């Protein structure tokens, strides 16, 4: 999987995060694990792990072959 593919998929979910005052940044990809950093309101939100797992991770797994997981760093 290429970073460009992952970045494109993140750009698809970014507007939903931005509506709540947040954002997501691609940090790295290691062995199918996408490492992201939540920014803005998302960074300190108590629901951030749910956002990562049920929002970002599910979408990336569907759109980008080879994504095993998404982790917040």
mmCIF file as gemmi writes it, N, C-alpha and C atoms, coordinates in Angstrom:
data_model
loop_
_atom_site.group_PDB
_atom_site.id
_atom_site.type_symbol
_atom_site.label_atom_id
_atom_site.label_alt_id
_atom_site.label_comp_id
_atom_site.label_asym_id
_atom_site.label_entity_id
_atom_site.label_seq_id
_atom_site.pdbx_PDB_ins_code
_atom_site.Cartn_x
_atom_site.Cartn_y
_atom_site.Cartn_z
_atom_site.occupancy
_atom_site.B_iso_or_equiv
_atom_site.pdbx_formal_charge
_atom_site.auth_seq_id
_atom_site.auth_asym_id
_atom_site.pdbx_PDB_model_num
ATOM 1 N N . UNK Axp A 1 ? 0.853 -1.184 0 1 0 ? 1 A 1
ATOM 2 C CA . UNK Axp A 1 ? 0 0 0 1 0 ? 1 A 1
ATOM 3 C C . UNK Axp A 1 ? 0.888 1.233 0 1 0 ? 1 A 1
ATOM 4 N N . UNK Axp A 2 ? 0.442 2.243 -0.673 1 0 ? 2 A 1
ATOM 5 C CA . UNK Axp A 2 ? 1.216 3.476 -0.79 1 0 ? 2 A 1
ATOM 6 C C . UNK Axp A 2 ? 0.636 4.558 0.109 1 0 ? 2 A 1
ATOM 7 N N . UNK Axp A 3 ? 1.521 5.436 0.572 1 0 ? 3 A 1
ATOM 8 C CA . UNK Axp A 3 ? 1.067 6.545 1.409 1 0 ? 3 A 1
ATOM 9 C C . UNK Axp A 3 ? 0.032 7.393 0.687 1 0 ? 3 A 1
ATOM 10 N N . UNK Axp A 4 ? 0.183 7.541 -0.626 1 0 ? 4 A 1
ATOM 11 C CA . UNK Axp A 4 ? -0.758 8.36 -1.397 1 0 ? 4 A 1
ATOM 12 C C . UNK Axp A 4 ? -2.177 7.786 -1.321 1 0 ? 4 A 1
ATOM 13 N N . UNK Axp A 5 ? -2.301 6.453 -1.353 1 0 ? 5 A 1
ATOM 14 C CA . UNK Axp A 5 ? -3.614 5.809 -1.237 1 0 ? 5 A 1
ATOM 15 C C . UNK Axp A 5 ? -4.245 6.104 0.118 1 0 ? 5 A 1
ATOM 16 N N . UNK Axp A 6 ? -3.436 5.968 1.159 1 0 ? 6 A 1
ATOM 17 C CA . UNK Axp A 6 ? -3.924 6.198 2.52 1 0 ? 6 A 1
ATOM 18 C C . UNK Axp A 6 ? -4.286 7.671 2.689 1 0 ? 6 A 1
ATOM 19 N N . UNK Axp A 7 ? -3.459 8.557 2.18 1 0 ? 7 A 1
ATOM 20 C CA . UNK Axp A 7 ? -3.721 9.993 2.297 1 0 ? 7 A 1
ATOM 21 C C . UNK Axp A 7 ? -5.022 10.36 1.59 1 0 ? 7 A 1
ATOM 22 N N . UNK Axp A 8 ? -5.266 9.77 0.427 1 0 ? 8 A 1
ATOM 23 C CA . UNK Axp A 8 ? -6.501 10.03 -0.317 1 0 ? 8 A 1
ATOM 24 C C . UNK Axp A 8 ? -7.722 9.589 0.499 1 0 ? 8 A 1
ATOM 25 N N . UNK Axp A 9 ? -7.639 8.419 1.111 1 0 ? 9 A 1
ATOM 26 C CA . UNK Axp A 9 ? -8.743 7.92 1.935 1 0 ? 9 A 1
ATOM 27 C C . UNK Axp A 9 ? -8.938 8.805 3.171 1 0 ? 9 A 1
ATOM 28 N N . UNK Axp A 10 ? -7.845 9.258 3.771 1 0 ? 10 A 1
ATOM 29 C CA . UNK Axp A 10 ? -7.962 10.158 4.924 1 0 ? 10 A 1
ATOM 30 C C . UNK Axp A 10 ? -8.626 11.474 4.502 1 0 ? 10 A 1
ATOM 31 N N . UNK Axp A 11 ? -8.328 11.93 3.302 1 0 ? 11 A 1
ATOM 32 C CA . UNK Axp A 11 ? -8.963 13.151 2.799 1 0 ? 11 A 1
ATOM 33 C C . UNK Axp A 11 ? -10.472 12.986 2.677 1 0 ? 11 A 1
ATOM 34 N N . UNK Axp A 12 ? -10.932 11.746 2.452 1 0 ? 12 A 1
ATOM 35 C CA . UNK Axp A 12 ? -12.37 11.472 2.375 1 0 ? 12 A 1
ATOM 36 C C . UNK Axp A 12 ? -13.049 11.613 3.737 1 0 ? 12 A 1
ATOM 37 N N . UNK Axp A 13 ? -12.359 11.219 4.819 1 0 ? 13 A 1
ATOM 38 C CA . UNK Axp A 13 ? -12.979 11.285 6.157 1 0 ? 13 A 1
ATOM 39 C C . UNK Axp A 13 ? -12.715 12.625 6.85 1 0 ? 13 A 1
ATOM 40 N N . UNK Axp A 14 ? -11.744 13.356 6.355 1 0 ? 14 A 1
ATOM 41 C CA . UNK Axp A 14 ? -11.353 14.631 6.97 1 0 ? 14 A 1
ATOM 42 C C . UNK Axp A 14 ? -12.522 15.614 7.145 1 0 ? 14 A 1
ATOM 43 N N . UNK Axp A 15 ? -13.421 15.798 6.161 1 0 ? 15 A 1
ATOM 44 C CA . UNK Axp A 15 ? -14.515 16.765 6.343 1 0 ? 15 A 1
ATOM 45 C C . UNK Axp A 15 ? -15.413 16.475 7.556 1 0 ? 15 A 1
ATOM 46 N N . UNK Axp A 16 ? -15.637 15.196 7.843 1 0 ? 16 A 1
ATOM 47 C CA . UNK Axp A 16 ? -16.454 14.864 9.024 1 0 ? 16 A 1
ATOM 48 C C . UNK Axp A 16 ? -15.753 15.273 10.315 1 0 ? 16 A 1
ATOM 49 N N . UNK Axp A 17 ? -14.455 15.089 10.363 1 0 ? 17 A 1
ATOM 50 C CA . UNK Axp A 17 ? -13.697 15.492 11.542 1 0 ? 17 A 1
ATOM 51 C C . UNK Axp A 17 ? -13.654 17.017 11.657 1 0 ? 17 A 1
ATOM 52 N N . UNK Axp A 18 ? -13.497 17.683 10.531 1 0 ? 18 A 1
ATOM 53 C CA . UNK Axp A 18 ? -13.409 19.141 10.537 1 0 ? 18 A 1
ATOM 54 C C . UNK Axp A 18 ? -14.734 19.786 10.952 1 0 ? 18 A 1
ATOM 55 N N . UNK Axp A 19 ? -15.849 19.119 10.684 1 0 ? 19 A 1
ATOM 56 C CA . UNK Axp A 19 ? -17.146 19.656 11.114 1 0 ? 19 A 1
ATOM 57 C C . UNK Axp A 19 ? -17.22 19.772 12.634 1 0 ? 19 A 1
ATOM 58 N N . UNK Axp A 20 ? -16.468 18.912 13.329 1 0 ? 20 A 1
ATOM 59 C CA . UNK Axp A 20 ? -16.436 18.939 14.795 1 0 ? 20 A 1
ATOM 60 C C . UNK Axp A 20 ? -15.216 19.672 15.325 1 0 ? 20 A 1
ATOM 61 N N . UNK Axp A 21 ? -14.502 20.382 14.453 1 0 ? 21 A 1
ATOM 62 C CA . UNK Axp A 21 ? -13.347 21.166 14.889 1 0 ? 21 A 1
ATOM 63 C C . UNK Axp A 21 ? -12.057 20.38 14.988 1 0 ? 21 A 1
ATOM 64 N N . UNK Axp A 22 ? -12.004 19.207 14.357 1 0 ? 22 A 1
ATOM 65 C CA . UNK Axp A 22 ? -10.804 18.383 14.43 1 0 ? 22 A 1
ATOM 66 C C . UNK Axp A 22 ? -10.196 18.142 13.076 1 0 ? 22 A 1
ATOM 67 N N . UNK Axp A 23 ? -9.202 17.274 13.061 1 0 ? 23 A 1
ATOM 68 C CA . UNK Axp A 23 ? -8.537 16.893 11.822 1 0 ? 23 A 1
ATOM 69 C C . UNK Axp A 23 ? -7.692 15.659 12.109 1 0 ? 23 A 1
ATOM 70 N N . UNK Axp A 24 ? -7.142 15.075 11.052 1 0 ? 24 A 1
ATOM 71 C CA . UNK Axp A 24 ? -6.297 13.895 11.19 1 0 ? 24 A 1
ATOM 72 C C . UNK Axp A 24 ? -5.077 14.068 10.294 1 0 ? 24 A 1
ATOM 73 N N . UNK Axp A 25 ? -3.928 13.63 10.796 1 0 ? 25 A 1
ATOM 74 C CA . UNK Axp A 25 ? -2.669 13.736 10.046 1 0 ? 25 A 1
ATOM 75 C C . UNK Axp A 25 ? -2.033 12.359 9.956 1 0 ? 25 A 1
ATOM 76 N N . UNK Axp A 26 ? -1.621 11.968 8.76 1 0 ? 26 A 1
ATOM 77 C CA . UNK Axp A 26 ? -0.907 10.711 8.559 1 0 ? 26 A 1
ATOM 78 C C . UNK Axp A 26 ? 0.522 10.867 9.066 1 0 ? 26 A 1
ATOM 79 N N . UNK Axp A 27 ? 0.918 9.981 9.971 1 0 ? 27 A 1
ATOM 80 C CA . UNK Axp A 27 ? 2.268 10.039 10.538 1 0 ? 27 A 1
ATOM 81 C C . UNK Axp A 27 ? 3.172 9.002 9.878 1 0 ? 27 A 1
ATOM 82 N N . UNK Axp A 28 ? 2.69 7.75 9.785 1 0 ? 28 A 1
ATOM 83 C CA . UNK Axp A 28 ? 3.525 6.685 9.238 1 0 ? 28 A 1
ATOM 84 C C . UNK Axp A 28 ? 2.65 5.475 8.922 1 0 ? 28 A 1
ATOM 85 N N . UNK Axp A 29 ? 3.225 4.547 8.173 1 0 ? 29 A 1
ATOM 86 C CA . UNK Axp A 29 ? 2.596 3.262 7.908 1 0 ? 29 A 1
ATOM 87 C C . UNK Axp A 29 ? 3.662 2.203 8.162 1 0 ? 29 A 1
ATOM 88 N N . UNK Axp A 30 ? 3.368 1.28 9.086 1 0 ? 30 A 1
ATOM 89 C CA . UNK Axp A 30 ? 4.321 0.238 9.439 1 0 ? 30 A 1
ATOM 90 C C . UNK Axp A 30 ? 3.61 -1.117 9.402 1 0 ? 30 A 1
ATOM 91 N N . UNK Axp A 31 ? 4.012 -1.982 8.491 1 0 ? 31 A 1
ATOM 92 C CA . UNK Axp A 31 ? 3.451 -3.328 8.37 1 0 ? 31 A 1
ATOM 93 C C . UNK Axp A 31 ? 1.923 -3.34 8.347 1 0 ? 31 A 1
ATOM 94 N N . UNK Axp A 32 ? 1.332 -2.461 7.572 1 0 ? 32 A 1
ATOM 95 C CA . UNK Axp A 32 ? -0.119 -2.417 7.444 1 0 ? 32 A 1
ATOM 96 C C . UNK Axp A 32 ? -0.84 -1.654 8.538 1 0 ? 32 A 1
ATOM 97 N N . UNK Axp A 33 ? -0.094 -1.138 9.502 1 0 ? 33 A 1
ATOM 98 C CA . UNK Axp A 33 ? -0.682 -0.339 10.578 1 0 ? 33 A 1
ATOM 99 C C . UNK Axp A 33 ? -0.466 1.138 10.252 1 0 ? 33 A 1
ATOM 100 N N . UNK Axp A 34 ? -1.575 1.845 10.097 1 0 ? 34 A 1
ATOM 101 C CA . UNK Axp A 34 ? -1.532 3.263 9.769 1 0 ? 34 A 1
ATOM 102 C C . UNK Axp A 34 ? -1.493 4.053 11.07 1 0 ? 34 A 1
ATOM 103 N N . UNK Axp A 35 ? -0.484 4.868 11.22 1 0 ? 35 A 1
ATOM 104 C CA . UNK Axp A 35 ? -0.345 5.686 12.425 1 0 ? 35 A 1
ATOM 105 C C . UNK Axp A 35 ? -0.765 7.103 12.091 1 0 ? 35 A 1
ATOM 106 N N . UNK Axp A 36 ? -1.73 7.607 12.863 1 0 ? 36 A 1
ATOM 107 C CA . UNK Axp A 36 ? -2.266 8.939 12.621 1 0 ? 36 A 1
ATOM 108 C C . UNK Axp A 36 ? -2.213 9.764 13.892 1 0 ? 36 A 1
ATOM 109 N N . UNK Axp A 37 ? -2.292 11.063 13.708 1 0 ? 37 A 1
ATOM 110 C CA . UNK Axp A 37 ? -2.353 11.992 14.836 1 0 ? 37 A 1
ATOM 111 C C . UNK Axp A 37 ? -3.634 12.794 14.682 1 0 ? 37 A 1
ATOM 112 N N . UNK Axp A 38 ? -4.462 12.748 15.717 1 0 ? 38 A 1
ATOM 113 C CA . UNK Axp A 38 ? -5.671 13.56 15.716 1 0 ? 38 A 1
ATOM 114 C C . UNK Axp A 38 ? -5.308 14.964 16.157 1 0 ? 38 A 1
ATOM 115 N N . UNK Axp A 39 ? -5.947 15.941 15.534 1 0 ? 39 A 1
ATOM 116 C CA . UNK Axp A 39 ? -5.629 17.338 15.815 1 0 ? 39 A 1
ATOM 117 C C . UNK Axp A 39 ? -6.898 18.098 16.17 1 0 ? 39 A 1
ATOM 118 N N . UNK Axp A 40 ? -6.717 19.309 16.666 1 0 ? 40 A 1
ATOM 119 C CA . UNK Axp A 40 ? -7.853 20.155 17.011 1 0 ? 40 A 1
ATOM 120 C C . UNK Axp A 40 ? -8.67 19.555 18.145 1 0 ? 40 A 1
ATOM 121 N N . UNK Axp A 41 ? -9.985 19.697 18.058 1 0 ? 41 A 1
ATOM 122 C CA . UNK Axp A 41 ? -10.857 19.172 19.103 1 0 ? 41 A 1
ATOM 123 C C . UNK Axp A 41 ? -10.769 17.664 19.236 1 0 ? 41 A 1
ATOM 124 N N . UNK Axp A 42 ? -10.435 16.978 18.157 1 0 ? 42 A 1
ATOM 125 C CA . UNK Axp A 42 ? -10.332 15.516 18.2 1 0 ? 42 A 1
ATOM 126 C C . UNK Axp A 42 ? -9.187 15.048 19.109 1 0 ? 42 A 1
ATOM 127 N N . UNK Axp A 43 ? -8.148 15.839 19.215 1 0 ? 43 A 1
ATOM 128 C CA . UNK Axp A 43 ? -6.971 15.445 19.991 1 0 ? 43 A 1
ATOM 129 C C . UNK Axp A 43 ? -7.3 15.21 21.461 1 0 ? 43 A 1
ATOM 130 N N . UNK Axp A 44 ? -8.165 16.001 22.04 1 0 ? 44 A 1
ATOM 131 C CA . UNK Axp A 44 ? -8.456 15.85 23.457 1 0 ? 44 A 1
ATOM 132 C C . UNK Axp A 44 ? -9.815 15.251 23.733 1 0 ? 44 A 1
ATOM 133 N N . UNK Axp A 45 ? -10.497 14.803 22.701 1 0 ? 45 A 1
ATOM 134 C CA . UNK Axp A 45 ? -11.855 14.288 22.857 1 0 ? 45 A 1
ATOM 135 C C . UNK Axp A 45 ? -11.855 12.907 23.508 1 0 ? 45 A 1
ATOM 136 N N . UNK Axp A 46 ? -12.73 12.688 24.496 1 0 ? 46 A 1
ATOM 137 C CA . UNK Axp A 46 ? -12.803 11.368 25.126 1 0 ? 46 A 1
ATOM 138 C C . UNK Axp A 46 ? -13.286 10.28 24.156 1 0 ? 46 A 1
ATOM 139 N N . UNK Axp A 47 ? -13.89 10.663 23.055 1 0 ? 47 A 1
ATOM 140 C CA . UNK Axp A 47 ? -14.386 9.693 22.08 1 0 ? 47 A 1
ATOM 141 C C . UNK Axp A 47 ? -13.366 9.438 20.958 1 0 ? 47 A 1
ATOM 142 N N . UNK Axp A 48 ? -12.155 9.955 21.095 1 0 ? 48 A 1
ATOM 143 C CA . UNK Axp A 48 ? -11.181 9.879 20.006 1 0 ? 48 A 1
ATOM 144 C C . UNK Axp A 48 ? -10.841 8.443 19.609 1 0 ? 48 A 1
ATOM 145 N N . UNK Axp A 49 ? -10.757 7.526 20.555 1 0 ? 49 A 1
ATOM 146 C CA . UNK Axp A 49 ? -10.436 6.139 20.201 1 0 ? 49 A 1
ATOM 147 C C . UNK Axp A 49 ? -11.564 5.494 19.402 1 0 ? 49 A 1
ATOM 148 N N . UNK Axp A 50 ? -12.791 5.849 19.725 1 0 ? 50 A 1
ATOM 149 C CA . UNK Axp A 50 ? -13.926 5.34 18.939 1 0 ? 50 A 1
ATOM 150 C C . UNK Axp A 50 ? -13.887 5.941 17.537 1 0 ? 50 A 1
ATOM 151 N N . UNK Axp A 51 ? -13.528 7.209 17.44 1 0 ? 51 A 1
ATOM 152 C CA . UNK Axp A 51 ? -13.41 7.859 16.135 1 0 ? 51 A 1
ATOM 153 C C . UNK Axp A 51 ? -12.369 7.134 15.295 1 0 ? 51 A 1
ATOM 154 N N . UNK Axp A 52 ? -11.235 6.792 15.908 1 0 ? 52 A 1
ATOM 155 C CA . UNK Axp A 52 ? -10.167 6.09 15.197 1 0 ? 52 A 1
ATOM 156 C C . UNK Axp A 52 ? -10.64 4.712 14.741 1 0 ? 52 A 1
ATOM 157 N N . UNK Axp A 53 ? -11.186 3.918 15.653 1 0 ? 53 A 1
ATOM 158 C CA . UNK Axp A 53 ? -11.531 2.532 15.347 1 0 ? 53 A 1
ATOM 159 C C . UNK Axp A 53 ? -12.77 2.403 14.479 1 0 ? 53 A 1
ATOM 160 N N . UNK Axp A 54 ? -13.837 3.106 14.829 1 0 ? 54 A 1
ATOM 161 C CA . UNK Axp A 54 ? -15.112 2.917 14.134 1 0 ? 54 A 1
ATOM 162 C C . UNK Axp A 54 ? -15.301 3.871 12.965 1 0 ? 54 A 1
ATOM 163 N N . UNK Axp A 55 ? -14.504 4.896 12.874 1 0 ? 55 A 1
ATOM 164 C CA . UNK Axp A 55 ? -14.61 5.826 11.757 1 0 ? 55 A 1
ATOM 165 C C . UNK Axp A 55 ? -13.465 5.661 10.798 1 0 ? 55 A 1
ATOM 166 N N . UNK Axp A 56 ? -12.302 6.108 11.214 1 0 ? 56 A 1
ATOM 167 C CA . UNK Axp A 56 ? -11.13 6.145 10.338 1 0 ? 56 A 1
ATOM 168 C C . UNK Axp A 56 ? -10.68 4.732 9.946 1 0 ? 56 A 1
ATOM 169 N N . UNK Axp A 57 ? -10.516 3.846 10.922 1 0 ? 57 A 1
ATOM 170 C CA . UNK Axp A 57 ? -10.008 2.509 10.625 1 0 ? 57 A 1
ATOM 171 C C . UNK Axp A 57 ? -10.957 1.731 9.707 1 0 ? 57 A 1
ATOM 172 N N . UNK Axp A 58 ? -12.24 1.736 10.012 1 0 ? 58 A 1
ATOM 173 C CA . UNK Axp A 58 ? -13.19 1.004 9.182 1 0 ? 58 A 1
ATOM 174 C C . UNK Axp A 58 ? -13.183 1.509 7.741 1 0 ? 58 A 1
ATOM 175 N N . UNK Axp A 59 ? -13.129 2.824 7.578 1 0 ? 59 A 1
ATOM 176 C CA . UNK Axp A 59 ? -13.118 3.397 6.235 1 0 ? 59 A 1
ATOM 177 C C . UNK Axp A 59 ? -11.843 3.029 5.484 1 0 ? 59 A 1
ATOM 178 N N . UNK Axp A 60 ? -10.697 3.155 6.149 1 0 ? 60 A 1
ATOM 179 C CA . UNK Axp A 60 ? -9.428 2.842 5.489 1 0 ? 60 A 1
ATOM 180 C C . UNK Axp A 60 ? -9.342 1.369 5.111 1 0 ? 60 A 1
ATOM 181 N N . UNK Axp A 61 ? -9.818 0.479 5.972 1 0 ? 61 A 1
ATOM 182 C CA . UNK Axp A 61 ? -9.801 -0.947 5.66 1 0 ? 61 A 1
ATOM 183 C C . UNK Axp A 61 ? -10.643 -1.245 4.425 1 0 ? 61 A 1
ATOM 184 N N . UNK Axp A 62 ? -11.732 -0.523 4.287 1 0 ? 62 A 1
ATOM 185 C CA . UNK Axp A 62 ? -12.623 -0.729 3.148 1 0 ? 62 A 1
ATOM 186 C C . UNK Axp A 62 ? -12.015 -0.168 1.853 1 0 ? 62 A 1
ATOM 187 N N . UNK Axp A 63 ? -11.323 0.957 1.944 1 0 ? 63 A 1
ATOM 188 C CA . UNK Axp A 63 ? -10.834 1.66 0.762 1 0 ? 63 A 1
ATOM 189 C C . UNK Axp A 63 ? -9.41 1.309 0.337 1 0 ? 63 A 1
ATOM 190 N N . UNK Axp A 64 ? -8.571 0.902 1.283 1 0 ? 64 A 1
ATOM 191 C CA . UNK Axp A 64 ? -7.155 0.678 0.969 1 0 ? 64 A 1
ATOM 192 C C . UNK Axp A 64 ? -6.765 -0.762 1.33 1 0 ? 64 A 1
ATOM 193 N N . UNK Axp A 65 ? -6.548 -1.601 0.323 1 0 ? 65 A 1
ATOM 194 C CA . UNK Axp A 65 ? -6.124 -2.97 0.598 1 0 ? 65 A 1
ATOM 195 C C . UNK Axp A 65 ? -4.814 -2.995 1.388 1 0 ? 65 A 1
ATOM 196 N N . UNK Axp A 66 ? -4.75 -3.864 2.374 1 0 ? 66 A 1
ATOM 197 C CA . UNK Axp A 66 ? -3.526 -4.003 3.151 1 0 ? 66 A 1
ATOM 198 C C . UNK Axp A 66 ? -3.535 -3.297 4.481 1 0 ? 66 A 1
ATOM 199 N N . UNK Axp A 67 ? -4.525 -2.43 4.719 1 0 ? 67 A 1
ATOM 200 C CA . UNK Axp A 67 ? -4.611 -1.763 6.026 1 0 ? 67 A 1
ATOM 201 C C . UNK Axp A 67 ? -5.101 -2.786 7.046 1 0 ? 67 A 1
ATOM 202 N N . UNK Axp A 68 ? -4.293 -3.004 8.082 1 0 ? 68 A 1
ATOM 203 C CA . UNK Axp A 68 ? -4.65 -3.956 9.145 1 0 ? 68 A 1
ATOM 204 C C . UNK Axp A 68 ? -5.283 -3.249 10.327 1 0 ? 68 A 1
ATOM 205 N N . UNK Axp A 69 ? -4.798 -2.042 10.631 1 0 ? 69 A 1
ATOM 206 C CA . UNK Axp A 69 ? -5.283 -1.309 11.792 1 0 ? 69 A 1
ATOM 207 C C . UNK Axp A 69 ? -4.885 0.166 11.649 1 0 ? 69 A 1
ATOM 208 N N . UNK Axp A 70 ? -5.531 0.991 12.458 1 0 ? 70 A 1
ATOM 209 C CA . UNK Axp A 70 ? -5.178 2.404 12.552 1 0 ? 70 A 1
ATOM 210 C C . UNK Axp A 70 ? -4.933 2.705 14.015 1 0 ? 70 A 1
ATOM 211 N N . UNK Axp A 71 ? -3.814 3.333 14.304 1 0 ? 71 A 1
ATOM 212 C CA . UNK Axp A 71 ? -3.449 3.688 15.68 1 0 ? 71 A 1
ATOM 213 C C . UNK Axp A 71 ? -3.207 5.186 15.789 1 0 ? 71 A 1
ATOM 214 N N . UNK Axp A 72 ? -3.575 5.733 16.918 1 0 ? 72 A 1
ATOM 215 C CA . UNK Axp A 72 ? -3.309 7.129 17.206 1 0 ? 72 A 1
ATOM 216 C C . UNK Axp A 72 ? -1.958 7.231 17.908 1 0 ? 72 A 1
ATOM 217 N N . UNK Axp A 73 ? -1.152 8.191 17.462 1 0 ? 73 A 1
ATOM 218 C CA . UNK Axp A 73 ? 0.167 8.393 18.093 1 0 ? 73 A 1
ATOM 219 C C . UNK Axp A 73 ? 0.265 9.798 18.636 1 0 ? 73 A 1
